[in-house]
Amino acid sequence: MAFTLETGDLKKLKYFIDCALENPTFLNMPQLQFVKDFVEKFGGTVPPGQFNGGSAGGKCPFGGDAGAKANEPANASVDSEDEKSLSDPESDVELDMEGVIEADSDPAQPMGNYSKKATEEEVEQASELRAQAASAYGQQKFDEAIALYTKAIELSPGNALFHAKRGQAFLKLKKPNACIRDCDMALELNSDLAAGYKFRGRARRLLGDFELAAHDLRQACKLDFDEETDGWLKEVTPNAKKIEQHRVKQERRQAERKIKERQRDQRRARKEQEKHNASSGGSSGEFSPGAPGNVNISDILGVMKDPEVSAAIQDILSNPGNITKYASNPKIYNLIKKIVPGGDVGAAFGQAGEKAGEPSEPKPKKDSADFVDDGLD
């Protein structure tokens, strides 16, 4: 049986197939046996199960064991889950904050005038002041040690070790920010000074900056290993690893969120496009009663309950040419009229007859090109 499918008919066929995909058990209904046979003829299978003939609802007009899922869009649950995952709050990493202190906020300490070039006498004086500062530090006179290091820095600017040792004294006074400022200057003057990394790493640990602390202490051990630095590194490593793992997890989560947002937007765009296509085609895309060419699936299912009709359809499917046998059967005639686009039943029966090798209406014989009527008879 050959006929032309219009755009609207193709949309209805797509809708029928979508329904079958959502609730394939309705193909096990006796009146749709011919569809099931069609699927299996091409190697497909229909899932076993009895169709519950419930009230139609949602997109699929057949109801049944589609249940509540048939009443909502296919991607509704997916969108809902995506929205939930996108809105989930990011968890905080649990750290051991023992030993973390409040940051100091004192004004910045003098750093010296580096445009000044120290004389030999000033260098010697600065060296003597450093010795005095080390002595005061040993006596736990940390304020005095800081003052002496400051004088040494002012006399001989550019000495990285003076800044690192003054930073160490600031650590003893629980002033990690002041220590970090001195160590930053020390490393600016000498990037290979292990003491600058060591004391800055310890200061960062006191502030709770465990990742940065681990980086500095690891670098200090590479440059000049000592037991104290290694002990400080071991102390901060567990928290530093937790922070790193948490950061990697959050970066992966953000990447997944972007993917889900893109997939959600694509689904929404497809749905909008389907709506647009349906409206521009002059059809809602659903089976509905109306003029010939608009298929009412409920009517068709009702007719196919008739054993005579069901048997006839099976016969036609086995050999399309057999349709001509039912040209005078009003049941088959009316069914074909509902299915054939435009209700052109004559075209359907005629085309099938020609394919089956049955004679069609006689066509007028044209005069042969070899015969010429010269009017002599």
C-alpha positions in Angstrom: 0.0 0.0 0.0 1.7 3.2 -1.2 0.7 6.7 -0.2 2.3 10.0 0.5 2.9 11.1 4.2 2.5 14.8 4.8 4.6 16.7 7.4 1.7 16.5 9.9 1.3 12.8 9.5 5.0 12.2 10.1 4.7 14.2 13.3 1.8 12.0 14.4 3.8 8.9 13.6 6.7 10.2 15.6 4.3 10.9 18.5 3.0 7.3 18.3 6.6 5.9 18.4 7.4 8.2 21.4 4.4 6.7 23.2 5.6 3.2 22.4 9.1 4.1 23.7 7.7 5.5 27.0 5.2 2.6 27.5 6.1 -0.3 25.2 3.8 -2.8 26.9 0.7 -1.3 25.2 2.1 -3.0 22.0 1.1 -6.3 23.6 -2.6 -5.4 23.3 -4.3 -7.9 20.9 -5.5 -5.1 18.6 -1.9 -3.9 18.1 -0.5 -7.4 17.3 0.2 -6.3 13.8 2.5 -3.6 15.0 4.3 -6.0 17.3 4.7 -8.4 14.3 6.1 -5.5 12.3 8.7 -4.8 15.0 9.7 -8.4 15.4 9.9 -9.0 11.6 12.8 -6.6 11.5 14.6 -8.2 14.5 13.1 -6.1 17.3 11.5 -7.3 20.5 8.6 -5.9 22.6 9.1 -6.2 26.3 6.8 -8.7 27.9 4.1 -7.6 30.3 0.4 -6.9 30.4 -0.8 -3.4 29.5 -3.0 -1.8 32.2 -5.7 0.0 30.3 -6.0 3.0 32.6 -7.2 6.4 31.7 -5.1 8.4 29.3 -3.0 11.1 30.7 0.1 13.2 30.0 1.7 12.9 26.7 0.9 9.3 26.0 -2.9 8.8 25.2 -2.8 5.1 26.2 -2.4 5.5 30.0 -1.6 2.1 31.6 1.6 1.1 33.4 3.3 4.3 32.3 2.1 5.5 35.6 2.9 8.8 37.0 5.9 9.1 34.6 3.6 9.4 31.7 2.1 12.5 33.2 5.3 14.5 33.3 7.8 15.4 30.6 10.5 12.7 29.9 13.3 15.0 31.1 11.4 16.5 34.1 13.1 14.2 36.7 16.5 14.8 35.0 16.1 18.5 35.2 14.9 18.3 38.8 18.0 16.2 39.8 20.3 18.6 37.9 18.7 21.6 39.6 19.3 20.0 43.0 22.9 19.1 42.3 23.6 22.5 40.9 22.2 24.2 44.0 23.8 21.9 46.6 26.1 23.9 48.9 29.8 23.3 48.7 31.0 21.5 51.8 33.8 22.9 53.9 37.0 21.0 54.6 37.5 19.9 58.2 41.0 21.0 59.4 42.9 20.7 62.7 43.1 24.3 63.7 45.0 23.7 66.9 47.9 26.2 67.2 46.4 28.8 64.9 46.5 32.3 66.3 44.9 35.6 65.6 46.7 37.7 63.0 48.7 40.7 64.2 47.9 44.2 62.8 50.9 46.3 63.9 52.2 49.0 61.6 54.9 47.7 59.2 58.5 47.7 60.6 61.3 49.8 59.1 62.9 48.1 56.1 65.9 50.4 55.5 66.9 52.6 52.7 68.2 50.4 49.9 69.4 53.3 47.8 72.1 53.8 50.5 75.4 52.1 50.1 76.9 51.1 53.5 80.5 52.0 54.3 83.0 49.5 55.7 82.6 51.1 59.1 78.8 50.8 58.9 79.0 47.2 57.8 81.2 46.4 60.9 78.8 48.2 63.2 75.9 46.3 61.7 77.7 43.1 62.3 78.3 44.0 66.0 74.6 44.9 66.3 73.6 41.5 64.8 75.8 39.8 67.5 74.1 41.7 70.2 70.7 40.9 68.8 71.5 37.2 68.7 72.6 37.4 72.4 69.3 39.2 73.3 67.4 36.6 71.4 69.2 33.8 73.3 68.1 35.5 76.5 64.5 35.6 75.2 64.6 39.4 75.1 62.8 39.4 71.8 61.8 43.1 71.7 65.4 44.1 72.3 66.6 41.7 69.6 64.1 43.3 67.2 65.3 46.8 68.0 69.0 45.7 67.5 68.3 44.0 64.2 66.4 47.1 63.0 69.5 49.3 63.7 71.7 46.8 61.8 69.3 46.9 58.8 69.3 50.7 58.8 73.1 50.8 58.9 73.6 48.0 56.2 70.5 47.7 54.1 70.3 44.8 51.7 71.4 42.1 54.1 68.8 39.3 53.7 69.9 37.4 56.8 69.2 40.5 59.1 65.5 40.4 57.9 65.2 36.7 58.3 66.5 36.8 61.9 64.3 39.7 62.8 61.4 37.8 61.4 62.3 34.9 63.7 62.2 37.3 66.7 58.7 38.5 65.6 57.6 34.8 65.5 58.5 34.5 69.2 56.2 37.5 69.9 53.3 35.8 68.0 53.4 38.4 65.2 53.3 36.2 62.1 52.4 39.1 59.7 55.4 41.1 60.8 57.6 37.9 60.3 56.1 37.4 56.8 57.0 41.0 55.8 60.6 40.5 56.9 60.9 37.1 55.2 59.4 38.5 52.0 62.1 41.1 51.9 64.8 38.6 52.8 63.8 36.3 49.9 63.5 39.3 47.5 67.2 40.0 48.4 68.2 36.3 48.3 65.8 33.8 46.8 68.0 30.9 48.0 68.0 31.8 51.7 66.6 28.8 53.5 65.9 30.8 56.7 63.5 33.1 54.8 61.4 30.1 53.7 61.6 28.4 57.1 60.4 31.3 59.2 57.8 32.4 56.7 56.4 28.9 56.5 56.1 28.8 60.3 54.4 32.2 60.3 51.9 31.0 57.7 51.2 27.9 59.8 50.3 30.1 62.8 47.8 32.0 60.5 46.2 28.7 59.3 47.6 29.0 55.7 48.6 25.3 55.7 49.2 24.9 51.9 51.5 27.9 51.7 53.2 26.9 54.9 53.9 23.4 53.5 55.3 24.9 50.3 57.7 27.2 52.2 58.8 24.5 54.6 59.4 22.0 51.8 61.5 24.5 50.0 63.5 25.3 53.1 64.2 21.6 53.6 65.5 21.3 50.0 67.8 24.3 50.5 69.2 23.5 53.9 67.6 20.5 55.8 67.3 20.6 59.6 65.2 18.7 62.1 63.2 21.6 63.3 62.1 22.6 59.7 61.2 18.9 58.9 59.2 18.7 62.1 57.2 21.8 61.2 56.6 20.4 57.7 55.2 17.1 59.1 52.9 19.2 61.3 51.3 21.0 58.5 51.2 18.3 55.8 47.9 16.6 56.9 45.9 19.8 56.7 47.7 20.8 53.5 46.7 17.5 51.8 43.1 17.9 52.9 43.0 21.4 51.4 44.6 20.2 48.2 42.1 17.3 47.9 39.2 19.6 48.7 40.3 22.1 46.0 40.6 19.3 43.4 37.2 18.0 44.4 35.6 21.5 44.1 37.3 22.1 40.7 35.9 18.8 39.4 32.5 19.7 40.9 32.5 23.1 39.1 33.4 21.3 35.8 30.6 18.9 36.3 28.2 21.7 37.1 29.1 23.5 33.9 28.5 20.3 31.9 25.1 19.8 33.6 24.1 23.4 33.0 25.1 23.0 29.3 23.1 19.7 29.0 20.1 21.3 30.8 20.2 24.2 28.4 20.4 21.9 25.4 17.4 19.9 26.6 15.4 23.1 27.1 16.4 24.3 23.7 15.3 21.0 22.1 11.9 21.2 23.8 11.4 24.7 22.6 12.4 23.7 19.1 9.9 20.8 19.2 7.1 23.1 20.3 8.0 25.6 17.6 8.1 22.8 14.9 4.7 21.5 16.1 3.1 24.9 16.0 4.6 25.9 12.6 3.4 22.6 11.1 -0.2 23.4 11.9 -0.5 20.4 14.2 -0.1 19.9 17.9 1.8 16.7 17.2 -0.8 14.6 19.0 -3.4 12.3 17.7 -6.8 14.0 17.7 -10.1 13.5 16.0 -11.0 15.6 13.1 -11.1 15.6 9.3 -9.6 12.7 7.2 -5.9 12.6 7.7 -6.1 13.4 11.4 -5.9 10.1 13.2 -8.0 9.4 16.3 -6.1 6.5 17.9 -9.0 5.7 20.2 -11.3 5.1 17.2 -8.7 2.9 15.5 -8.2 0.8 18.6 -11.9 0.4 19.0 -12.3 -0.8 15.4 -9.4 -3.2 15.7 -11.1 -5.0 18.6 -13.2 -6.6 15.9 -11.7 -10.1 15.2 -12.7 -9.7 11.5 -10.8 -6.4 11.2 -7.8 -7.7 13.1 -7.5 -10.8 10.8 -7.9 -8.6 7.7 -5.0 -6.3 8.8 -2.8 -9.4 9.4 -3.6 -10.6 5.9 -2.8 -7.2 4.4 0.5 -7.0 6.3 1.5 -10.4 5.0 0.8 -9.3 1.4 -0.1 -5.6 0.8 -1.7 -6.7 -2.5 -4.4 -8.5 -0.5 -6.0 -5.2 0.4 -8.0 -5.4 -2.8 -9.9 -8.4 -1.4 -11.5 -6.1 1.2 -12.5 -3.2 -1.1 -16.1 -4.1 -0.6 -15.9 -4.6 3.1 -17.3 -1.5 4.9 -15.3 -2.1 8.1 -12.0 -2.3 6.3 -13.0 0.5 3.9 -13.8 2.9 6.8 -10.6 1.9 8.7 -8.4 2.6 5.6 -10.2 5.9 5.2 -9.2 6.9 8.7 -5.5 6.0 8.1 -4.9 7.1 4.5 -3.9 10.8 4.2 -6.7 12.8 2.7 -9.1 9.9 3.0 -8.3 8.9 -0.6 -9.3 5.2 -0.2 -9.6 4.7 -4.0 -5.9 5.6 -4.4 -4.9 3.2 -1.6 -6.9 0.2 -3.1 -5.8 1.1 -6.7 -2.1 1.3 -5.9 -2.2 -1.9 -4.0 -4.0 -3.7 -6.8 -1.4 -2.6 -9.3 1.4 -3.8 -7.1 -0.3 -7.1 -6.7 -0.4 -7.6 -10.5 -4.2 -7.1 -10.7 -5.7 -5.2 -13.6 -6.4 -1.6 -13.3 -8.7 0.6 -15.2 -8.1 0.3 -19.0 -6.2 3.1 -20.5 -7.1 4.5 -23.9 -4.9 3.1 -26.6 -2.8 5.7 -28.4 -2.5 5.7 -32.1 0.7 3.9 -33.2 3.4 6.2 -34.4 3.9 3.8 -37.4 0.3 4.2 -38.6 -0.6 7.2 -40.7 -4.2 7.8 -41.7 -3.8 9.1 -45.3 -7.6 9.3 -45.8 -7.5 7.0 -48.8 -10.2 4.6 -47.5 
